[in-house]
Amino acid sequence: MSVKEDVKRYFKFLAARLDIDSVTFISPLFELNTSRAPKLTQAIICHEFNENISCVISPKIKYFLLLMMGSLRVAIKWFVIILLAKVIYRKRNNHIERIKKSNAILVGFVALREGVLNAKDFDGFMDNFPEKELISIIGLRLPSVSMTKYLAGNHEVIPLLGHIQISAVLKSLLMQVLNGVKILKSFNIPQSAREICSEDWLSGHSCASYIYGDAIKRIVMNSQATAVTYFPFERHDWEQVALTGLKGFRKVECVQNCTFSPLDLNMYANFQDAPAYRKTQPDRIHAINSSWASIFRESLGFLCPIEIMHKHRFSDASFQINLDGSKKRMLVISGINKEKLDLDLKALLPIATRINVDVRIHPSITNFPLNAIFNIAPRNSFEDYGCCVFGDTSMVFQLICDHKYLIYIDHDSIPNQNPTQWFSDFGSENIKAEELLSKFSFDSEIELQKFSL
């Protein structure tokens, strides 16, 4: 059975048990973010959701208490953010005036570069707009950006958190409680789904998705009717909620800013039984090349027009690295999946006791506990290595090197998110974690020998 059929069957399973067509029923059960919820994805592709699932008796009071505690934490968090915004955010009126004059609005996460907020999701793509004064950027905050710096904003970047309304927070909390109770009362689900729901209630992820989507729609509706709103093409719930709210009122387009694997389930589209907000497609998709455009159309099921970009975040953004299979050094480039990185490093621990292993941690993974036996890789330089282990990261497509020394470690417990799997001629290799050591041999001088992949 294909991955698309797995997802289709999963949504059919949910639809038979829940009224999920409402745009207000937002849940991690529908987002299917493989990096955030690898166990749920694994359960879907292993067909743990089926008609013959047995009733699991569990202490529902435990989950109900988690739902209540999580909702209280979410309420406190957002009320504090709203108060901070009233104190720090002074550019609201200027930003609304800029929105009214803009013909392009870019929505995405912003990073700090040389102390200035930058729309990292649209690197390269912004060069397609010669008149920068007619562009507005609605920015979501990364953990690496301080709240005070973020809320201060700048001329181009509008801090989304400065436009949150209490009414949206209250509505999101009501939705979370009602949806949570509905799941607990009428839905027998595998443990993987129970866990992701309880984690979501505690983190407030789905609440945030609704709150972001609501704020984005209200900001964009201040623009002229001919303005185009651009989202990063990752299909997270906040993007889908905002896109659904704007569809038909403003032209909405998505820009490919990353790559993903066949097992990134949130990227599949056009399922009849999916919730309304997950079925919404943009008016246009901007792809980095024709190969990815074909994947969007033929494999992922998008029906909207697809256009190839002339400039994008991968334009002139390659990294030269010498991999020759013989150096006593290994580079590990992580993606955003913490569980995957943790498993990779555990599998590499025996090797790291014999050779130098440098780890480049993705900036979205904050405070990752790195064993002292591993080294932090230089941030802005690439040196000579024997081989490179990569995770669910787009950087693998930016490396100029001998691809036969690029390794993806496959673990049975989580989905394989190797993005190069779409391309059979790429040249990298999947290696099972338990077979990793057999690919390496060491002589008496503890030297990594050349190996053939």
C-alpha positions as CSV (number, residue, x, y, z in Angstrom):
1,M,0.0,0.0,0.0
2,S,1.3,3.5,-0.9
3,V,1.9,6.2,1.7
4,K,-1.0,8.2,0.2
5,E,-3.3,5.2,0.7
6,D,-2.1,4.9,4.3
7,V,-3.1,8.5,5.0
8,K,-6.4,8.2,3.2
9,R,-7.3,5.1,5.2
10,Y,-6.3,6.9,8.4
11,F,-8.5,9.9,7.7
12,K,-11.4,7.6,6.8
13,F,-10.9,5.8,10.2
14,L,-11.1,9.2,12.0
15,A,-14.1,10.4,10.0
16,A,-16.1,7.3,11.0
17,R,-15.7,8.2,14.7
18,L,-15.6,12.0,14.8
19,D,-17.3,15.0,13.2
20,I,-14.0,16.5,11.9
21,D,-15.3,18.6,9.0
22,S,-15.4,21.8,11.1
23,V,-12.5,24.2,10.6
24,T,-12.6,24.7,14.4
25,F,-11.6,21.1,15.1
26,I,-7.9,21.5,15.1
27,S,-5.8,18.7,16.4
28,P,-2.3,17.1,16.0
29,L,-4.3,14.0,14.9
30,F,-4.8,15.9,11.6
31,E,-1.6,17.8,11.2
32,L,0.5,14.6,11.0
33,N,3.8,16.5,11.5
34,T,6.2,13.6,11.2
35,S,9.1,15.4,12.8
36,R,7.0,16.5,15.8
37,A,5.0,13.2,16.1
38,P,7.1,10.4,14.7
39,K,5.3,7.7,16.8
40,L,1.9,8.7,15.5
41,T,3.2,8.6,11.9
42,Q,4.8,5.2,12.5
43,A,1.4,4.0,13.8
44,I,-0.3,5.2,10.7
45,I,2.1,3.6,8.2
46,C,2.1,0.4,10.3
47,H,-1.7,0.3,10.1
48,E,-2.4,0.5,13.9
49,F,-5.5,2.5,13.0
50,N,-8.0,0.0,11.6
51,E,-11.6,-1.1,11.8
52,N,-10.8,-4.0,14.1
53,I,-9.0,-1.9,16.8
54,S,-9.9,-3.2,20.2
55,C,-11.3,-1.0,22.9
56,V,-8.5,0.2,25.1
57,I,-9.7,0.8,28.7
58,S,-7.6,3.6,30.2
59,P,-8.0,6.1,33.1
60,K,-9.7,8.9,31.1
61,I,-9.6,11.1,34.2
62,K,-5.8,11.3,33.8
63,Y,-6.2,12.7,30.2
64,F,-9.0,15.0,31.3
65,L,-6.8,16.4,34.0
66,L,-4.0,16.9,31.5
67,L,-6.5,18.7,29.2
68,M,-7.6,21.1,32.0
69,M,-4.0,21.7,33.2
70,G,-2.8,22.3,29.7
71,S,-5.6,24.8,29.0
72,L,-4.8,26.8,32.1
73,R,-1.1,27.0,31.1
74,V,-2.1,28.1,27.6
75,A,-4.4,30.8,29.0
76,I,-1.6,32.2,31.3
77,K,1.0,32.1,28.6
78,W,-1.1,34.0,26.0
79,F,-2.4,36.6,28.5
80,V,1.3,37.3,29.5
81,I,2.2,37.7,25.8
82,I,-0.7,40.1,25.2
83,L,0.4,42.2,28.1
84,L,4.0,42.3,26.9
85,A,2.9,43.3,23.5
86,K,0.9,46.3,24.9
87,V,4.1,47.5,26.7
88,I,6.7,46.8,24.0
89,Y,5.0,46.9,20.6
90,R,4.9,50.5,19.5
91,K,4.8,50.2,15.7
92,R,1.3,48.7,15.3
93,N,-0.3,51.7,13.5
94,N,2.8,52.1,11.3
95,H,2.6,48.5,10.4
96,I,-1.1,48.5,9.5
97,E,-0.5,51.5,7.3
98,R,2.3,49.6,5.5
99,I,0.0,46.6,5.0
100,K,-2.5,48.9,3.3
101,K,0.1,49.9,0.8
102,S,1.7,46.5,0.2
103,N,1.1,44.4,-2.9
104,A,2.9,41.4,-1.4
105,I,2.7,40.0,2.2
106,L,5.1,37.3,3.3
107,V,4.2,35.2,6.3
108,G,6.8,33.1,8.1
109,F,9.3,32.6,10.8
110,V,11.9,35.4,11.3
111,A,15.5,35.1,12.5
112,L,18.0,37.6,13.7
113,R,20.9,38.4,11.3
114,E,23.4,41.0,12.4
115,G,20.8,42.1,15.0
116,V,18.0,42.7,12.4
117,L,14.9,40.6,12.0
118,N,15.0,38.7,8.8
119,A,12.4,36.6,6.9
120,K,14.5,33.4,6.6
121,D,11.7,31.4,4.9
122,F,11.8,33.7,1.9
123,D,15.6,34.0,1.3
124,G,16.2,34.4,-2.4
125,F,12.4,34.6,-3.2
126,M,12.3,38.2,-2.0
127,D,14.7,39.1,-4.7
128,N,11.8,38.6,-7.1
129,F,10.3,41.8,-5.8
130,P,12.2,44.8,-7.0
131,E,10.1,47.3,-5.0
132,K,10.9,46.3,-1.4
133,E,8.9,49.1,0.0
134,L,5.7,47.4,-1.3
135,I,6.4,44.2,0.8
136,S,5.2,43.5,4.3
137,I,6.5,40.6,6.4
138,I,4.3,39.0,9.1
139,G,6.8,37.3,11.3
140,L,6.5,34.4,13.7
141,R,9.1,34.2,16.5
142,L,11.8,31.5,16.6
143,P,12.9,30.5,20.1
144,S,16.4,31.9,19.3
145,V,14.9,35.4,19.0
146,S,14.3,37.3,22.3
147,M,10.7,38.3,22.9
148,T,11.6,42.0,23.5
149,K,13.7,42.2,20.2
150,Y,10.9,40.4,18.4
151,L,8.0,42.5,19.7
152,A,9.9,45.7,18.9
153,G,9.8,44.7,15.2
154,N,11.3,46.8,12.5
155,H,10.1,48.8,9.4
156,E,9.4,45.6,7.3
157,V,8.7,42.9,9.9
158,I,5.4,42.9,11.7
159,P,5.5,40.8,14.9
160,L,2.5,38.5,14.7
161,L,2.3,38.2,18.5
162,G,1.7,41.9,18.7
163,H,-1.7,41.4,17.0
164,I,-3.2,38.6,19.2
165,Q,-6.7,39.2,20.5
166,I,-8.0,37.9,23.8
167,S,-11.2,36.7,22.0
168,A,-9.1,34.4,19.8
169,V,-7.3,33.0,22.8
170,L,-10.6,32.3,24.6
171,K,-12.1,30.7,21.5
172,S,-9.0,28.5,21.0
173,L,-9.2,27.3,24.6
174,L,-12.9,26.5,24.3
175,M,-12.2,24.6,21.1
176,Q,-9.4,22.7,22.8
177,V,-11.6,21.6,25.7
178,L,-14.6,20.7,23.6
179,N,-12.5,18.8,21.1
180,G,-10.6,17.1,23.8
181,V,-13.7,15.9,25.6
182,K,-15.2,14.7,22.3
183,I,-12.1,12.6,21.7
184,L,-12.1,11.2,25.3
185,K,-15.8,10.4,25.3
186,S,-16.3,8.8,21.8
187,F,-13.0,7.7,20.4
188,N,-10.9,4.6,21.1
189,I,-7.5,5.3,19.7
190,P,-4.0,3.7,20.0
191,Q,-1.7,4.9,22.7
192,S,0.4,6.9,20.1
193,A,-2.6,9.1,19.4
194,R,-3.4,9.5,23.1
195,E,0.1,10.6,23.8
196,I,0.2,13.2,21.0
197,C,-3.1,14.6,22.1
198,S,-2.0,15.0,25.7
199,E,1.3,16.5,24.7
200,D,-0.6,19.0,22.5
201,W,-2.9,20.0,25.3
202,L,0.1,20.7,27.6
203,S,2.0,22.6,24.9
204,G,-0.9,24.5,23.5
205,H,0.2,23.7,19.9
206,S,-3.2,23.5,18.4
207,C,-4.4,26.6,20.3
208,A,-1.4,28.5,18.9
209,S,-2.3,27.3,15.4
210,Y,-5.8,28.8,15.6
211,I,-4.5,32.0,17.3
212,Y,-1.9,32.5,14.7
213,G,-4.3,31.8,11.8
214,D,-6.9,34.2,13.2
215,A,-4.3,37.0,13.7
216,I,-2.8,36.5,10.2
217,K,-6.3,36.8,8.6
218,R,-7.1,40.0,10.5
219,I,-3.8,41.6,9.6
220,V,-4.0,40.6,5.9
221,M,-7.6,41.8,5.5
222,N,-6.3,45.3,6.0
223,S,-4.5,45.0,2.7
224,Q,-5.8,46.0,-0.7
225,A,-7.9,43.4,-2.5
226,T,-5.2,42.7,-5.1
227,A,-2.5,42.0,-2.6
228,V,-1.0,38.5,-2.7
229,T,-0.1,36.6,0.6
230,Y,2.7,34.1,0.5
231,F,3.2,31.3,3.0
232,P,6.1,28.9,3.4
233,F,5.1,25.5,1.9
234,E,5.2,23.3,4.9
235,R,1.5,22.7,5.6
236,H,1.6,23.2,9.4
237,D,-1.7,23.7,11.0
238,W,-1.2,27.5,11.5
239,E,-0.5,27.9,7.8
240,Q,-3.6,25.9,6.9
241,V,-5.9,27.7,9.3
242,A,-4.7,31.1,8.0
243,L,-4.9,29.9,4.3
244,T,-8.4,28.6,4.8
245,G,-9.5,31.9,6.5
246,L,-8.1,34.0,3.6
247,K,-9.1,31.7,0.7
248,G,-11.6,33.6,-1.5
249,F,-10.8,37.0,0.1
250,R,-7.2,37.3,-0.9
251,K,-4.9,35.5,-3.3
252,V,-2.8,33.0,-1.3
253,E,0.3,31.3,-2.6
254,C,2.9,28.9,-1.1
255,V,6.6,29.1,-1.6
256,Q,8.8,25.9,-1.2
257,N,11.4,26.7,1.4
258,C,12.4,23.2,2.4
259,T,12.5,19.6,1.3
260,F,10.9,16.6,2.9
261,S,10.6,12.8,2.6
262,P,7.8,10.5,1.3
263,L,7.0,9.8,5.0
264,D,6.3,13.5,5.9
265,L,2.6,12.8,6.0
266,N,1.4,16.4,6.5
267,M,2.5,17.2,2.9
268,Y,-0.1,14.9,1.3
269,A,-3.2,16.7,0.1
270,N,-6.7,16.3,-1.3
271,F,-8.3,13.7,1.0
272,Q,-12.0,13.5,1.1
273,D,-12.3,12.6,4.8
274,A,-9.7,15.1,6.0
275,P,-10.9,18.2,8.1
276,A,-11.9,21.2,6.1
277,Y,-8.8,23.3,6.9
278,R,-6.4,20.4,5.9
279,K,-8.1,20.1,2.5
280,T,-7.6,23.8,1.5
281,Q,-5.0,24.3,-1.2
282,P,-3.3,27.6,-2.1
283,D,-4.0,29.4,-5.3
284,R,-0.5,28.6,-6.5
285,I,2.6,26.8,-5.4
286,H,6.1,28.0,-6.2
287,A,8.5,25.1,-6.5
288,I,12.3,25.2,-6.6
289,N,12.6,23.0,-9.7
290,S,10.6,20.8,-12.1
291,S,11.4,17.6,-10.1
292,W,9.8,18.8,-7.0
293,A,6.9,20.3,-9.0
294,S,6.2,16.8,-10.3
295,I,6.3,15.4,-6.8
296,F,3.8,17.9,-5.6
297,R,1.4,17.1,-8.5
298,E,1.8,13.4,-9.0
299,S,2.8,12.0,-5.6
300,L,1.3,14.5,-3.1
301,G,-1.9,15.3,-4.9
302,F,-1.9,19.1,-5.3
303,L,-4.3,20.3,-7.9
304,C,-3.5,24.1,-8.0
305,P,-1.1,25.7,-10.5
306,I,2.6,25.1,-9.8
307,E,5.3,27.5,-10.9
308,I,9.1,27.1,-11.0
309,M,10.9,29.8,-9.1
310,H,13.9,31.7,-10.7
311,K,15.2,32.7,-7.3
312,H,14.7,30.9,-4.0
313,R,16.4,30.1,-0.7
314,F,18.6,27.4,-2.4
315,S,19.8,29.8,-5.2
316,D,23.6,30.3,-4.8
317,A,23.5,28.7,-1.4
318,S,25.7,25.6,-1.8
319,F,28.4,24.4,0.5
320,Q,31.6,22.7,-0.7
321,I,32.7,19.8,1.5
322,N,35.4,17.2,0.9
323,L,34.2,13.7,1.7
324,D,36.7,10.9,0.8
325,G,35.9,8.0,3.1
326,S,39.3,8.0,4.8
327,K,39.5,11.0,7.1
328,K,39.3,10.3,10.8
329,R,36.4,12.7,11.1
330,M,32.7,12.4,10.6
331,L,30.1,15.2,10.3
332,V,26.5,14.9,11.5
333,I,23.9,17.3,10.2
334,S,20.7,17.2,12.2
335,G,17.2,18.0,11.1
336,I,14.4,19.3,13.4
337,N,13.4,15.8,14.7
338,K,14.9,15.6,18.2
339,E,14.1,11.9,18.6
340,K,15.9,11.1,15.3
341,L,19.0,13.1,16.4
342,D,19.0,11.3,19.8
343,L,18.8,7.9,18.1
344,D,21.5,8.8,15.6
345,L,24.0,9.9,18.2
346,K,23.3,6.8,20.3
347,A,24.1,4.6,17.3
348,L,27.2,6.6,16.6
349,L,28.5,6.6,20.1
350,P,30.8,3.6,19.6
351,I,32.3,5.2,16.6
352,A,32.7,8.6,18.4
353,T,35.0,6.9,20.9
354,R,37.5,6.2,18.1
355,I,37.2,9.1,15.7
356,N,36.2,12.8,15.9
357,V,32.5,13.3,15.3
358,D,31.3,16.8,14.7
359,V,27.6,17.6,15.1
360,R,25.8,20.5,13.5
361,I,22.5,20.9,15.4
362,H,19.5,22.5,13.7
363,P,18.8,26.0,15.1
364,S,15.2,25.1,15.9
365,I,16.4,22.4,18.4
366,T,17.3,24.5,21.5
367,N,19.2,23.2,24.5
368,F,19.8,19.7,23.0
369,P,21.9,17.7,25.6
370,L,25.0,16.8,23.5
371,N,27.3,14.1,25.0
372,A,30.8,15.5,25.6
373,I,32.3,12.9,23.4
374,F,30.8,14.7,20.4
375,N,32.1,18.1,19.1
376,I,30.0,21.1,18.0
377,A,30.7,21.6,14.3
378,P,32.0,25.0,13.2
379,R,28.9,27.0,12.3
380,N,30.0,28.8,9.1
381,S,32.7,26.5,7.8
382,F,33.0,23.0,6.3
383,E,36.2,21.0,6.6
384,D,37.4,17.7,5.3
385,Y,35.6,14.6,6.6
386,G,35.5,10.9,5.8
387,C,31.7,10.9,5.6
388,C,28.6,12.9,6.5
389,V,25.5,11.6,8.4
390,F,22.4,13.7,7.6
391,G,18.9,13.8,9.1
392,D,15.6,15.3,7.9
393,T,17.4,18.4,6.6
394,S,17.3,20.3,3.3
395,M,21.0,21.0,3.7
396,V,21.8,17.6,2.2
397,F,20.7,19.1,-1.2
398,Q,23.0,22.1,-0.8
399,L,26.2,20.0,-0.1
400,I,28.6,19.8,-3.0
401,C,30.4,16.5,-2.3
402,D,30.7,12.9,-3.3
403,H,27.2,11.6,-2.5
404,K,28.3,8.1,-1.9
405,Y,29.7,9.2,1.5
406,L,26.4,10.7,2.6
407,I,24.6,8.4,5.1
408,Y,21.1,8.4,6.4
409,I,20.7,6.2,9.5
410,D,17.4,4.3,9.5
411,H,15.7,3.3,12.8
412,D,12.9,0.8,13.0
413,S,11.1,2.8,15.8
414,I,10.5,6.0,13.8
415,P,9.7,6.8,10.1
416,N,12.4,7.2,7.6
417,Q,12.6,10.9,6.8
418,N,15.4,10.8,4.3
419,P,14.4,13.5,1.8
420,T,16.7,12.1,-0.9
421,Q,14.4,9.0,-1.3
422,W,12.4,10.9,-3.9
423,F,15.4,10.7,-6.2
424,S,16.7,7.2,-6.9
425,D,19.9,8.5,-8.6
426,F,21.0,10.8,-5.7
427,G,23.6,8.5,-4.5
428,S,23.3,8.6,-0.7
429,E,22.7,5.5,1.3
430,N,20.2,4.4,3.9
431,I,21.9,2.3,6.6
432,K,20.0,0.4,9.3
433,A,21.2,1.6,12.8
434,E,22.1,-2.0,13.7
435,E,24.2,-2.4,10.6
436,L,26.1,0.9,11.0
437,L,29.2,-0.5,12.7
438,S,29.7,-3.1,10.0
439,K,30.2,-0.3,7.5
440,F,33.3,0.9,9.4
441,S,36.5,-0.9,10.3
442,F,39.4,0.3,12.5
443,D,43.0,-0.7,12.5
444,S,45.4,-0.8,15.4
445,E,46.0,2.9,15.2
446,I,42.3,3.6,15.6
447,E,42.0,4.9,12.1
448,L,38.8,5.0,10.0
449,Q,39.4,2.9,7.0
450,K,38.1,3.7,3.6
451,F,34.7,2.0,3.1
452,S,32.5,1.4,0.1
453,L,28.9,2.5,0.1
